[in-house]
Amino acid sequence: MISPGTQLQFLRYLLMGQSPGALLDSVEVNDIAPIYDFIWEKALEIGIRIRGEHFSQSDMLKRLKSVEQYKLETGCKEPLQRCMTNECISEHAGCVRRKYDDQFGRLYGLIADYLGIEYRM
């Protein structure tokens, strides 16, 4: 479980159009997935509020990189399921962190587009 203070920090960066990179560097790799889930939920909420009936979760997914794409680009030899569930986090923490860094950047950029603000990486 991530603390409300950490959630607020990530949300503040999100609403200000700032990259969460510095925040991500300060959290343990095991905490990144729950933080991502929190931001994903906020992205859904913002998308629904801003776009209304024109909102589509599939449009959001198109902006993100699939696990398959990530594995192909990195040359990862782990089974797909291990990558999807982050089971390899103890052996490949850096890889998991890079995967989420990329996804956060894409998600924050998408939300900035929804809000009509500039996203600063």
C-alpha positions, 0 to 999 in steps of 0.5 A: 500500500502506498501512503496518501502522501506519496499518492499526493506527490505523484498526483501533484506532478501529474496535474502540473505536467511534470515528469514523475522521474525524480519521484520514481527514483526515490521509491523502492522498485516494489512500490512502483506497480501500486503507484502505477495502478493509482495513477492509471485509476486517476487517468481513467477518472480524468479521461472520463471527466474531460472527454465524457462519452467520447472517452475510450479506455482503448484509446489510452491503451494505444498510447502505452507500450505493451509488455510484448513490445517492451520485451521485444525492444529489450531482448528480455528472455523471461516468459511473458507472464513473468513480465506482466506480473513483475515476478522477475522483480528480484532478479531484474529490478532495473528492467522493471523500473525502466518498464514503468519509467516508460509507462509513467512518461506515456501515461503522464503525457496522455493526461497532460493532453486530456488536461490541455497542459504542457508535459515537461519530461 
